[in-house]
Amino acid sequence: MTAINDIRDLLQILREQPDWADQVRSVLLSQELLELPGKVAILAATVETINRRLDRLEQDVAELKTDVAELKTDVAELKTDVAELKTDVAELKTDVKDLKAGQKTIIDDVGFIKGRYASDLAVMDAPDIAEAMGYEYRRTLTREQIREISRQGQGSIASNRLLSFRHADLVIEAVQDSEITYIAVEASFTADERDTRRAMDNAALLTRFTGFPARPAIASVRNTDEVLPLIGDNRLHWHPLDHRHLAPE
């Protein structure tokens, strides 16, 4: 056995005998110190793991920043698109409004043309209207003749009612058994309750102004449901207009 004379001899032996070194450590060091290398190794591994996770986190944060930047760009573009869309919608609303106004004007114009043409056809059919009602046609009263008759009601008839009478579409003077009878005709492409009311009111005023009997009639291509009962019980005569005259060639 090697003699131990000083510390250098002890250290040399411990270097040559690892088992002795471990036993010396177990005597000289506490349990905590003995376990420290293992703990340090575990700590180092944990730190390494944390570092890897931090690296991934930094990468994720970088990607997130990129995504946020792209999202901000997309949001900005979206806001621009929405602003443009609002402008387009506003322009579309204006266009639709103008279109509706133009369409209404066209409808009104077409309605006026149809009404005017229906009135002209009714005037041309005056003899046929009188004959269909069982009378002999004598004449169609002019606007001046109707105005002259209406003077009998000035002061006793409301002005708006008198004006409506003066603008009657057609007034026919006819005879039956030598007795004069007037026919108040309202003409329209589609006769409605207003047309029948005017025809019946004008007939009543003709009798009041002239003292002769008068009958109401409408001349139309078709009629609304309100008109049909009056025609059915013979309170109102209907003269059907040939709608082919109103169709484009």
trRosetta pair geometry for C-beta under 8 A, 3 or more apart (Angstrom, degrees):
i j d omega theta_ij theta_ji phi_ij phi_ji
2 9 6.7 -169 143 -170 112 106
2 12 7.7 -103 142 98 158 114
2 13 6.1 -168 72 -86 133 108
3 9 7.0 -43 105 -168 56 156
4 9 4.6 172 -135 108 58 127
4 10 5.5 56 -147 -69 121 77
4 13 6.9 -48 -89 -15 106 143
5 9 5.3 101 36 -13 69 147
6 9 5.7 110 55 6 57 98
6 10 7.6 -112 112 -1 38 92
7 10 5.4 -54 -153 35 41 114
7 11 6.2 39 152 -20 72 103
8 11 5.7 -50 -146 36 34 110
8 12 6.3 37 153 -22 64 105
9 12 5.7 -55 -150 34 31 113
9 13 6.5 32 153 -19 65 104
10 13 5.8 -55 -152 35 32 110
10 14 6.4 29 153 -18 66 107
11 14 5.6 -55 -147 37 33 111
11 15 6.4 36 153 -22 66 103
12 15 5.7 -53 -151 32 32 111
12 16 6.4 20 153 -11 65 110
13 16 5.8 -65 -148 43 32 105
13 17 5.8 -12 165 18 72 114
13 20 6.5 -45 138 92 95 159
14 17 6.4 -70 -126 60 25 82
14 20 5.7 -125 -114 100 61 108
14 21 4.4 98 -171 -85 92 90
14 24 6.4 -42 -116 14 123 151
15 21 7.6 72 -73 -65 27 132
17 20 3.8 43 112 11 118 117
17 21 6.7 158 97 -19 66 81
18 21 5.3 -52 -151 32 40 115
18 22 6.5 40 152 -21 69 99
19 22 5.7 -50 -153 32 35 111
19 23 6.6 33 150 -17 65 104
20 23 5.7 -56 -151 37 35 110
20 24 6.3 36 152 -21 68 104
21 24 5.7 -53 -149 35 32 111
21 25 6.4 35 151 -22 65 103
22 25 5.6 -51 -149 33 33 113
22 26 6.5 33 152 -21 65 104
23 26 5.7 -52 -149 33 34 111
23 27 6.6 28 152 -15 64 105
24 27 5.8 -62 -155 38 34 108
24 28 5.9 14 157 -6 71 115
25 28 6.0 -66 -136 49 28 99
25 29 5.1 -11 180 14 73 120
25 34 6.6 121 142 -103 109 97
26 29 7.0 -49 -101 52 18 86
26 34 6.8 40 -104 -93 63 143
29 33 4.2 -117 -175 88 109 127
29 34 5.3 134 110 -57 122 81
30 33 4.9 96 56 8 76 100
30 34 7.0 -137 99 -5 41 88
31 34 5.5 -55 -148 36 34 113
31 35 6.3 24 156 -12 68 108
32 35 6.0 -63 -149 42 29 103
32 36 6.6 53 147 -52 62 93
33 36 5.2 -26 -153 -8 37 124
34 37 8.0 -50 172 15 35 95
35 38 5.5 -58 -169 43 62 112
35 39 5.8 61 137 -23 85 107
36 39 5.5 -60 -144 41 34 111
36 40 5.9 37 157 -24 70 104
37 40 5.5 -53 -145 35 31 112
37 41 6.3 33 153 -22 64 102
38 41 5.6 -52 -152 33 33 112
38 42 6.4 32 150 -17 66 103
39 42 5.5 -52 -149 37 35 111
39 43 6.1 38 150 -21 67 105
40 43 5.4 -52 -145 38 32 114
40 44 6.2 36 153 -23 65 103
41 44 5.6 -51 -148 33 30 112
41 45 6.5 29 151 -17 63 103
42 45 5.7 -55 -152 36 32 110
42 46 6.2 32 150 -20 67 105
43 46 5.5 -53 -146 37 32 112
43 47 6.2 34 153 -20 66 104
44 47 5.6 -51 -146 36 31 111
44 48 6.3 33 152 -21 63 104
45 48 5.6 -53 -150 35 32 113
45 49 6.4 34 150 -20 65 104
46 49 5.5 -53 -151 35 33 112
46 50 6.2 33 151 -19 67 104
47 50 5.5 -52 -146 37 33 111
47 51 6.1 37 152 -23 66 104
48 51 5.6 -51 -148 33 31 114
48 52 6.5 32 152 -19 63 102
49 52 5.8 -54 -152 34 32 110
49 53 6.4 29 151 -16 65 106
50 53 5.6 -57 -149 40 33 111
50 54 6.1 36 151 -22 67 105
51 54 5.5 -52 -146 36 31 112
51 55 6.4 37 151 -23 64 101
52 55 5.5 -49 -151 31 33 114
52 56 6.5 30 150 -15 64 103
53 56 5.6 -53 -150 38 35 109
53 57 6.1 39 149 -23 67 105
54 57 5.3 -50 -143 37 34 115
54 58 6.2 38 154 -21 66 101
55 58 5.8 -51 -150 34 30 111
55 59 6.5 30 150 -18 62 105
56 59 5.5 -54 -151 37 34 113
56 60 6.2 36 150 -20 68 104
57 60 5.5 -52 -145 37 33 111
57 61 6.2 35 153 -20 66 104
58 61 5.6 -51 -145 36 31 112
58 62 6.3 34 153 -21 63 104
59 62 5.6 -52 -150 34 31 113
59 63 6.4 29 151 -15 64 105
60 63 5.7 -55 -148 40 33 109
60 64 6.1 36 150 -23 66 105
61 64 5.4 -51 -144 36 32 114
61 65 6.3 36 153 -22 64 101
62 65 5.7 -50 -151 32 30 112
62 66 6.6 31 149 -18 62 103
63 66 5.5 -53 -152 36 35 113
63 67 6.2 36 150 -19 67 104
64 67 5.5 -53 -146 37 33 111
64 68 6.2 35 153 -21 67 104
65 68 5.6 -51 -145 36 31 112
65 69 6.3 34 153 -20 64 104
66 69 5.7 -53 -150 35 30 112
66 70 6.4 28 152 -16 65 106
67 70 5.6 -55 -148 39 32 110
67 71 6.1 36 151 -23 66 105
68 71 5.4 -51 -144 36 32 114
68 72 6.3 36 153 -22 64 101
69 72 5.7 -50 -150 32 31 112
69 73 6.6 31 149 -18 62 103
70 73 5.5 -53 -152 36 35 113
70 74 6.2 36 149 -20 67 104
71 74 5.5 -52 -146 37 33 111
71 75 6.1 36 153 -21 67 104
72 75 5.6 -51 -145 36 31 112
72 76 6.3 34 153 -20 63 104
73 76 5.7 -53 -150 35 31 112
73 77 6.4 28 152 -16 65 105
74 77 5.6 -55 -148 39 32 110
74 78 6.1 36 151 -23 66 105
75 78 5.4 -51 -145 36 32 115
75 79 6.4 36 153 -21 64 101
76 79 5.7 -50 -150 33 30 112
76 80 6.6 32 149 -18 62 104
77 80 5.5 -54 -153 36 35 114
77 81 6.2 36 149 -20 67 104
78 81 5.5 -53 -146 37 33 111
78 82 6.1 34 153 -20 67 104
79 82 5.6 -50 -144 36 31 111
79 83 6.3 34 153 -20 63 104
80 83 5.7 -53 -150 35 30 112
80 84 6.4 28 152 -16 64 105
81 84 5.6 -56 -149 39 32 110
81 85 6.1 35 150 -23 66 106
82 85 5.4 -51 -145 36 32 114
82 86 6.3 36 153 -22 64 101
83 86 5.7 -50 -149 32 31 111
83 87 6.6 31 150 -18 62 104
84 87 5.5 -54 -153 36 34 113
84 88 6.3 35 149 -20 67 105
85 88 5.5 -53 -146 37 33 112
85 89 6.1 35 154 -21 67 104
86 89 5.6 -51 -144 36 31 111
86 90 6.3 34 154 -20 64 104
87 90 5.7 -54 -149 35 30 112
87 91 6.4 28 152 -16 64 106
88 91 5.7 -56 -149 39 31 110
88 92 6.1 34 151 -22 66 106
89 92 5.4 -52 -145 36 32 113
89 93 6.3 36 153 -22 65 101
90 93 5.8 -49 -149 32 30 112
90 94 6.6 31 151 -18 62 104
91 94 5.6 -54 -152 36 34 113
91 95 6.3 34 150 -20 67 105
92 95 5.5 -53 -146 37 33 112
92 96 6.1 33 154 -19 67 105
93 96 5.7 -53 -144 38 30 110
93 97 6.2 33 153 -21 63 106
94 97 5.6 -54 -149 36 30 113
94 98 6.3 28 153 -17 65 105
95 98 5.7 -55 -148 38 31 109
95 99 6.1 33 151 -22 66 107
96 99 5.4 -52 -144 36 32 114
96 100 6.2 34 155 -20 65 102
97 100 5.8 -51 -147 35 29 109
97 101 6.4 30 152 -18 63 105
98 101 5.6 -55 -149 37 32 112
98 102 6.2 31 152 -17 66 106
99 102 5.6 -55 -147 39 31 110
99 103 6.0 32 153 -21 66 106
100 103 5.5 -52 -143 37 30 112
100 104 6.2 33 155 -21 65 104
101 104 5.8 -52 -148 35 29 110
101 105 6.5 32 151 -21 62 104
102 105 5.6 -52 -150 34 33 113
102 106 6.4 33 152 -19 66 103
103 106 5.6 -53 -149 35 33 111
103 107 6.2 33 152 -19 67 105
104 107 5.6 -52 -145 38 32 111
104 108 6.1 33 154 -19 66 106
105 108 5.7 -54 -147 38 29 111
105 109 6.2 29 153 -20 64 107
106 109 5.6 -56 -147 38 30 111
106 110 6.1 28 155 -17 66 106
107 110 5.8 -54 -144 39 29 108
107 111 6.1 32 154 -20 64 107
108 111 5.6 -55 -147 38 29 113
108 112 6.3 31 153 -21 64 104
109 112 5.6 -53 -149 34 31 111
109 113 6.3 30 152 -19 65 105
110 113 5.6 -53 -147 37 33 111
110 114 6.2 33 154 -18 66 105
111 114 5.8 -54 -145 38 30 110
111 115 6.1 29 156 -18 65 108
111 189 7.6 -128 -144 25 61 132
112 115 5.7 -57 -147 39 29 111
112 116 6.1 28 156 -19 65 108
113 116 5.8 -55 -145 38 28 110
113 117 6.1 25 157 -16 64 109
114 117 5.8 -58 -144 40 28 108
114 118 6.1 31 155 -22 65 107
114 189 4.1 -11 154 -46 121 141
114 246 6.1 51 -131 -154 85 129
115 118 5.6 -53 -145 35 29 112
115 119 6.4 31 154 -20 63 104
115 187 7.5 128 -167 110 64 85
115 188 5.8 -17 -121 -127 85 66
115 189 6.3 -88 -73 -11 53 93
116 119 5.7 -54 -152 34 31 113
116 120 6.5 30 150 -18 65 104
117 120 5.6 -51 -148 35 35 111
117 121 6.3 36 152 -19 66 103
117 189 7.9 42 68 -72 96 101
117 245 7.3 -176 163 124 116 100
117 246 5.8 134 110 -108 140 89
118 121 5.7 -53 -148 36 31 111
118 122 6.4 35 152 -22 64 104
118 187 4.5 176 130 156 93 102
118 188 5.6 73 107 -149 157 8
118 189 5.1 -141 -53 -61 140 59
118 219 6.7 164 170 110 92 95
118 220 6.7 18 -162 -114 137 53
118 221 7.2 -99 -108 -21 118 91
118 241 5.9 -115 -138 -36 84 175
118 246 7.2 8 -68 -83 79 130
119 122 5.6 -53 -149 33 32 113
119 123 6.6 33 152 -20 64 102
119 169 4.9 -127 -126 -155 101 107
119 170 7.2 176 -158 -39 77 100
119 187 4.3 152 -94 76 53 135
120 123 5.7 -52 -152 33 33 111
120 124 6.5 30 151 -15 65 106
121 124 5.6 -57 -150 39 34 110
121 125 6.0 21 154 -10 68 113
121 187 7.2 161 63 -158 82 140
121 219 7.1 -166 98 147 93 130
121 241 5.2 82 113 -142 143 119
121 242 7.5 -148 -163 42 141 77
121 245 6.0 129 -97 94 133 152
122 125 5.7 -64 -142 47 29 104
122 126 7.2 68 150 -65 60 70
122 129 7.3 37 -164 -50 77 142
122 169 6.2 32 78 141 149 119
122 170 5.2 -134 127 -23 116 150
122 185 5.7 180 173 139 130 135
122 187 3.7 -127 -16 -86 149 135
122 219 3.7 144 -106 70 112 158
122 239 7.0 114 -126 86 87 132
122 241 7.0 -62 -66 -84 76 118
123 126 5.9 -8 -165 -38 37 110
123 140 6.3 79 -153 -155 83 160
123 170 5.6 -163 -84 -101 69 119
123 187 8.0 -71 -28 -30 71 156
125 128 4.6 -56 -171 47 81 117
125 129 5.7 90 126 -32 90 94
125 219 6.7 150 70 -137 131 142
125 239 6.4 157 124 159 136 138
125 241 7.4 -150 -4 -107 156 77
126 129 5.6 -52 -146 31 31 114
126 130 6.6 28 158 -15 65 104
126 137 6.4 114 129 -138 86 131
126 140 4.9 -60 -133 -78 173 116
126 170 6.4 -153 -95 -172 103 131
126 172 5.2 169 -163 -98 103 118
126 185 7.8 -147 -111 12 78 156
127 130 5.9 -56 -150 37 33 109
127 131 6.2 30 154 -18 67 109
127 137 4.0 -90 -122 -8 69 169
128 131 5.6 -56 -144 40 32 111
128 132 6.1 34 157 -22 67 106
128 239 7.2 120 109 -150 98 126
129 132 5.9 -56 -146 35 27 109
129 133 6.5 15 157 -10 62 111
129 170 8.0 94 37 122 166 144
129 172 6.4 -174 87 -30 120 162
129 183 6.5 168 129 131 116 155
129 185 6.3 -8 -177 -87 164 144
129 217 6.2 123 -172 134 120 161
129 219 6.8 -64 -91 -78 130 117
129 237 7.6 118 -167 121 89 132
129 239 4.8 -45 -107 -80 93 154
130 133 6.0 -68 -152 43 29 104
130 135 4.5 -82 -176 81 86 102
130 136 6.8 -4 142 126 123 9
130 137 3.9 141 57 -77 150 81
130 172 5.4 -148 -67 155 108 146
130 174 4.2 173 -144 -95 123 139
130 183 6.3 -155 -93 1 77 151
131 134 7.8 66 -179 -57 31 13
131 135 7.1 -104 -80 65 27 56
131 136 7.6 42 -91 -106 70 37
131 137 6.6 -45 -42 -27 81 103
132 237 7.3 140 109 -177 106 128
132 239 6.4 138 58 -104 152 95
133 174 7.6 118 76 71 118 169
133 183 6.5 147 41 -104 164 137
133 215 6.6 166 -171 89 145 149
133 217 6.9 -86 -69 -80 139 137
133 237 5.3 -26 -95 -113 110 166
134 176 6.5 37 126 -109 88 133
135 174 3.5 64 144 146 135 138
135 175 6.5 139 -169 60 94 27
135 176 4.9 -80 -113 -57 77 100
135 181 5.8 -121 -111 64 141 124
135 183 7.2 -163 38 -43 153 125
136 174 6.0 153 71 -168 43 87
136 175 5.1 -28 61 63 102 82
136 176 6.8 156 10 -79 82 52
137 172 6.7 -65 -131 -171 85 119
137 174 5.5 -47 -104 -107 36 95
138 172 7.9 128 45 172 74 76
138 173 4.7 -62 70 107 115 90
138 174 5.6 174 3 -108 90 32
138 175 5.7 77 -49 -14 121 96
138 180 7.7 -41 5 -124 157 86
139 172 7.7 169 90 -156 39 58
139 173 5.0 4 57 52 81 111
140 170 6.7 -53 -148 -157 109 90
140 171 7.2 122 -165 76 61 55
140 172 5.9 -36 -104 -104 65 66
140 173 7.6 -167 -87 17 17 79
141 145 4.3 -129 -164 91 91 126
141 146 5.2 110 131 -56 124 83
141 149 7.6 -16 -163 -10 151 135
141 171 4.2 -26 43 86 124 108
141 172 7.4 -147 1 -85 86 16
141 173 6.1 96 -49 -26 95 102
142 145 4.7 98 51 6 75 101
142 146 7.1 -138 96 -3 40 85
143 146 5.7 -53 -149 37 33 111
143 147 6.3 36 151 -21 64 106
143 166 7.3 62 -166 175 82 80
144 147 5.5 -52 -146 37 33 114
144 148 6.4 38 151 -24 64 102
145 148 5.5 -48 -148 31 33 114
145 149 6.6 35 152 -18 63 101
145 171 7.9 -146 97 78 105 129
146 149 5.7 -52 -151 35 34 111
146 150 6.3 34 151 -22 65 107
146 165 7.3 -165 171 142 108 79
146 166 5.8 142 122 -137 109 53
146 168 6.2 -151 -149 37 152 112
146 171 5.6 136 -92 18 113 146
147 150 5.6 -55 -148 34 32 113
147 151 7.1 50 151 -38 61 91
147 166 5.3 50 -93 -136 74 111
148 151 5.9 -38 -163 5 35 116
149 152 6.4 -39 175 7 49 112
149 206 7.2 6 154 -125 145 68
149 209 4.9 89 167 134 90 142
149 210 6.3 -25 -148 -61 117 98
150 153 5.7 -58 -170 36 60 106
150 154 7.3 83 137 -47 74 83
150 157 7.9 -96 -167 57 86 149
150 162 5.7 120 -178 -165 120 91
150 165 5.5 149 -106 103 122 123
150 166 5.3 -57 -16 -74 166 91
150 205 7.6 15 -112 156 81 128
150 209 6.6 -59 -98 -110 33 156
151 154 5.4 -20 -156 -12 51 118
152 208 7.7 172 110 121 121 79
152 209 4.2 135 63 -145 133 85
152 210 7.8 169 20 -58 163 46
153 156 5.6 -106 -164 65 62 94
153 157 3.9 17 160 -4 117 130
153 162 5.8 -172 99 -107 118 109
153 165 7.7 48 48 50 150 161
153 205 6.6 -32 -54 -158 158 105
153 208 6.8 60 -85 113 115 119
153 209 5.8 -67 -36 -88 102 103
154 157 7.2 -52 -84 38 21 93
154 162 7.0 82 -91 -138 59 159
157 161 5.4 -115 170 86 99 114
157 162 4.7 120 105 -64 118 101
157 165 7.8 -9 150 3 154 142
157 205 7.2 55 -117 -126 151 118
158 161 4.4 78 68 11 94 109
158 162 6.8 -168 88 -10 45 87
159 162 5.6 -56 -144 38 32 112
159 163 6.2 33 156 -21 66 105
160 163 5.7 -50 -144 35 32 112
160 164 6.5 37 153 -21 63 103
161 164 5.7 -50 -150 33 32 113
161 165 6.6 36 150 -20 63 103
161 201 7.2 -112 -155 166 101 134
161 205 7.7 172 153 -78 103 140
162 165 5.6 -51 -153 33 34 114
162 166 6.5 33 150 -19 65 105
163 166 5.6 -53 -148 35 35 112
163 167 6.5 17 156 -4 66 109
164 167 6.1 -69 -149 47 30 100
164 168 7.8 69 146 -63 59 66
164 198 6.3 -124 168 -132 118 103
164 201 7.4 13 109 100 130 134
164 202 7.7 -123 125 -73 90 96
165 168 6.0 -8 -170 -41 42 104
165 201 7.5 -114 -80 122 90 96
165 202 5.4 151 -124 -116 76 83
165 205 5.1 -72 -112 91 141 162
168 171 5.4 63 101 -46 141 99
168 184 6.1 -85 -152 -152 140 91
168 185 7.6 100 167 60 103 53
168 186 7.3 -95 -157 -83 73 73
168 198 7.5 170 -115 158 74 107
168 202 5.0 106 -102 -136 126 151
169 185 5.9 -88 84 105 102 77
169 186 5.1 112 16 -132 127 43
169 187 4.4 -168 162 18 153 90
169 219 7.8 -142 115 39 140 109
170 183 7.9 -14 119 106 95 91
170 184 7.8 141 87 -165 62 37
170 185 3.9 -20 73 67 108 113
170 186 7.7 -165 32 -72 83 22
170 187 6.4 64 -5 -25 116 112
170 219 7.4 24 28 7 143 133
171 182 6.2 -14 -172 -170 94 109
171 183 7.2 156 -159 78 45 54
171 184 5.9 -11 -108 -106 78 61
171 185 7.2 -167 -77 23 30 80
171 202 7.4 -126 -89 159 102 126
171 206 7.0 166 -142 -95 120 133
172 182 6.8 148 78 -161 54 55
172 183 4.1 -7 56 54 107 106
172 185 6.6 49 -10 -12 105 118
173 180 6.5 -25 -167 -157 93 103
173 182 6.0 -28 -102 -104 59 73
174 180 7.6 134 80 -155 38 55
174 181 5.3 -32 75 70 88 88
174 182 7.5 146 25 -104 76 23
174 183 6.1 32 5 -13 121 112
175 178 6.1 -3 179 -127 123 17
175 179 6.4 145 -157 66 74 34
175 180 5.7 -41 -98 -94 78 47
175 181 6.8 143 -110 18 24 81
176 179 5.8 -32 69 59 68 88
176 181 5.8 10 10 -1 105 131
179 212 7.6 166 167 -147 83 103
179 213 7.7 37 141 26 117 111
180 210 7.9 -97 113 150 129 134
180 212 4.7 -47 97 -139 100 152
181 212 6.3 -155 -101 156 34 110
181 213 5.1 -25 -121 82 88 94
181 214 6.7 158 -174 -95 67 38
181 215 6.7 18 169 -2 115 101
182 203 7.2 174 99 -133 99 68
182 206 4.4 -123 88 162 150 145
182 207 7.6 -153 45 -60 117 61
182 210 6.7 108 -23 40 138 153
182 212 6.0 108 -11 95 97 114
182 213 7.4 -175 29 101 72 46
182 214 4.0 -20 71 -109 98 97
182 215 7.5 173 91 23 53 59
183 203 7.8 -19 -150 -104 32 103
183 214 7.0 -178 -78 -160 23 72
183 215 5.4 -19 -113 66 72 87
183 216 7.9 133 -163 -116 61 11
183 217 5.5 6 -179 6 104 126
183 237 7.8 -40 -149 48 115 138
184 199 5.3 156 113 -160 98 63
184 200 7.8 173 82 -70 130 13
184 202 3.7 168 -163 102 146 109
184 203 4.2 -138 23 -64 127 71
184 206 5.8 -164 -55 -16 114 136
184 214 5.9 49 -17 167 102 118
184 215 7.3 -168 25 89 75 36
184 216 5.3 -32 70 -110 99 61
184 217 6.9 157 80 26 48 72
185 199 6.6 2 -138 -124 19 111
185 216 8.0 143 -86 -168 36 50
185 217 4.7 -26 -102 79 79 99
185 218 6.9 144 -158 -106 67 21
185 219 5.6 28 -178 -13 117 107
185 239 7.3 -14 -136 22 123 131
186 191 7.1 116 102 -128 102 107
186 195 4.3 178 118 -166 135 84
186 196 7.4 -139 51 -70 137 25
186 198 5.0 100 -83 85 146 112
186 199 4.3 -112 0 -62 109 98
186 202 7.5 144 -53 16 99 139
186 216 7.9 -4 3 -168 99 94
186 217 7.7 174 24 92 62 51
186 218 5.3 -26 68 -113 84 77
186 219 7.5 -173 90 26 37 72
187 218 7.3 150 -91 -167 34 60
187 219 4.4 -19 -107 68 84 103
187 220 6.9 168 -157 -70 50 64
187 241 7.5 79 -152 -56 99 138
188 191 4.8 133 61 -85 113 59
188 192 7.2 -70 105 6 159 74
188 195 5.0 -105 1 -88 138 147
188 218 7.2 -35 28 -167 94 106
188 219 7.8 134 22 80 49 60
188 220 5.1 -6 72 -102 70 107
189 220 6.5 71 149 -152 11 82
189 221 5.3 -7 -168 17 61 116
189 222 7.7 7 148 35 63 78
189 241 7.9 -89 -120 63 47 141
189 243 7.9 79 -152 -117 87 97
189 246 6.7 118 -118 -139 109 165
190 220 6.3 85 -127 -171 15 126
190 221 6.7 -44 -72 60 56 91
190 222 5.3 -15 -115 75 79 87
190 223 6.9 155 -167 -101 63 23
190 224 6.6 75 162 -45 101 84
191 195 4.4 -108 -152 74 81 152
191 196 6.7 89 163 -47 109 83
191 218 4.4 72 -128 170 156 143
191 219 7.9 143 -64 68 127 25
191 220 3.8 -120 -25 -41 103 159
191 222 7.5 -159 23 101 75 38
191 223 4.6 -23 64 -111 98 82
191 224 6.9 -129 96 9 55 79
191 227 5.4 82 110 -94 104 164
191 238 7.6 -154 40 -125 157 100
192 195 5.6 106 50 9 53 100
192 196 7.5 -113 112 0 32 92
192 223 7.6 164 -78 -160 37 63
192 224 4.5 38 -115 6 74 135
192 226 6.6 49 -170 52 65 119
192 227 6.7 -127 -138 -43 21 114
193 196 5.8 -57 -148 40 35 108
193 197 6.1 37 154 -23 68 107
193 224 6.8 -64 -27 74 73 133
193 226 4.2 -23 -70 109 101 150
193 227 6.9 -144 -75 -61 50 75
194 197 5.7 -54 -145 36 29 112
194 198 6.4 28 156 -18 64 106
195 198 5.9 -57 -149 37 29 109
195 199 6.3 28 155 -19 65 107
195 218 5.4 78 137 -121 119 123
195 220 7.3 83 131 -60 167 132
195 227 7.5 -3 70 -95 106 128
196 199 5.7 -54 -146 37 32 111
196 200 6.2 26 158 -14 67 109
196 216 7.2 84 -161 147 62 138
196 218 6.2 -51 -85 -51 69 134
196 226 7.3 -148 24 118 141 98
196 227 5.3 176 -48 -116 135 87
196 230 5.7 118 -158 53 143 165
196 236 5.7 -28 -141 -116 105 160
197 200 6.0 -60 -146 41 28 106
197 201 6.0 25 157 -17 65 111
198 201 5.8 -58 -141 41 28 109
198 202 6.0 28 160 -19 65 108
199 202 5.9 -56 -145 37 26 109
199 203 6.4 28 154 -21 62 106
199 216 3.8 108 137 -164 96 106
199 217 6.2 -141 -166 51 137 29
199 218 5.7 -106 -41 -66 159 78
199 236 6.8 87 96 -137 135 108
200 203 5.7 -50 -147 33 32 113
200 204 6.6 33 152 -19 63 104
200 216 4.4 -43 -82 -56 53 162
200 235 7.7 10 -103 151 123 101
200 236 6.9 -65 -67 -90 102 105
201 204 5.6 -53 -151 35 34 112
201 205 6.4 30 152 -16 66 105
202 205 5.7 -54 -146 39 34 109
202 206 6.3 41 152 -25 66 102
202 214 7.8 -113 121 147 67 141
202 216 7.1 117 61 -107 86 92
203 206 5.7 -49 -149 30 32 114
203 207 6.8 30 154 -15 62 102
203 214 4.1 -175 -161 120 73 105
203 215 5.8 -40 -138 156 138 6
203 216 4.2 -103 -21 -59 140 79
204 207 6.0 -56 -155 36 32 109
204 208 6.4 31 149 -18 65 109
204 214 7.3 -140 -51 73 18 120
205 208 5.3 -55 -145 40 37 114
205 209 5.9 28 159 -16 71 109
206 209 6.0 -59 -139 41 26 103
206 210 5.8 -12 173 14 65 117
206 212 7.4 -51 144 72 93 85
206 214 3.8 102 83 -76 123 163
207 210 6.8 -71 -126 53 20 85
207 211 7.2 51 -174 -121 54 7
207 212 6.6 -119 -118 80 60 41
207 213 6.1 7 -105 -128 109 29
207 214 4.7 -133 -48 16 85 104
210 214 7.6 103 46 -49 122 117
215 237 6.6 49 143 -4 119 119
216 235 7.7 9 56 147 114 68
216 236 5.4 -41 98 -119 106 79
216 237 7.2 170 99 24 53 78
217 236 6.8 146 -108 -174 35 68
217 237 4.0 -27 -111 70 95 100
217 238 7.2 179 -161 -78 76 21
217 239 6.1 41 169 -11 119 104
218 223 7.2 96 103 -99 145 117
218 227 7.0 -56 34 -155 162 135
218 236 6.4 20 -2 169 101 116
218 237 7.5 175 25 88 58 54
218 238 5.6 -15 66 -114 91 67
218 239 7.1 -165 95 30 43 74
219 238 7.9 142 -94 -166 33 52
219 239 4.3 -23 -104 74 81 108
219 240 7.9 -171 -153 -79 60 3
219 241 5.6 81 165 -53 87 104
220 223 5.8 109 85 -70 143 77
220 238 7.1 -57 39 -155 94 95
220 239 7.9 113 16 74 53 62
220 240 7.2 -46 76 -123 53 47
220 241 6.0 -98 151 8 9 108
221 240 7.1 61 -132 -163 30 75
221 241 5.1 -62 -69 67 63 99
221 243 4.2 71 -133 -79 126 106
221 246 6.8 -70 -66 19 141 148
223 227 4.0 -103 178 73 121 140
223 228 6.2 148 105 -61 125 71
223 231 7.2 116 69 -21 174 142
223 238 6.7 -68 -45 -124 143 137
224 227 5.5 101 60 -1 67 102
224 228 8.0 -120 103 -19 41 87
225 228 5.9 -42 -156 10 42 118
226 229 7.7 -56 -176 24 36 99
227 230 5.9 -69 -168 40 49 110
227 231 6.3 41 145 -19 81 109
227 236 7.2 -100 -168 93 82 152
227 238 7.7 99 151 -88 119 123
228 231 5.7 -60 -149 38 35 109
228 232 6.0 37 156 -26 70 109
229 232 5.4 -55 -143 35 33 116
229 233 6.5 7 167 0 68 105
230 233 6.8 -66 -144 46 25 89
230 235 4.8 -84 -160 71 77 107
230 236 4.0 33 139 13 109 125
231 234 7.7 30 180 -76 33 29
231 235 7.9 -86 -65 53 19 69
231 236 5.4 -63 -77 80 57 95
231 237 7.5 83 -127 -135 79 15
231 238 4.8 3 -121 -22 129 122
234 237 7.7 19 -152 -74 61 68
241 245 7.2 -90 165 44 97 120
241 246 7.6 63 128 -26 121 120
242 245 5.2 82 92 -8 94 103
243 246 5.1 -56 -162 38 59 112
243 247 6.6 67 141 -34 77 96
244 247 5.5 -45 -148 20 42 116
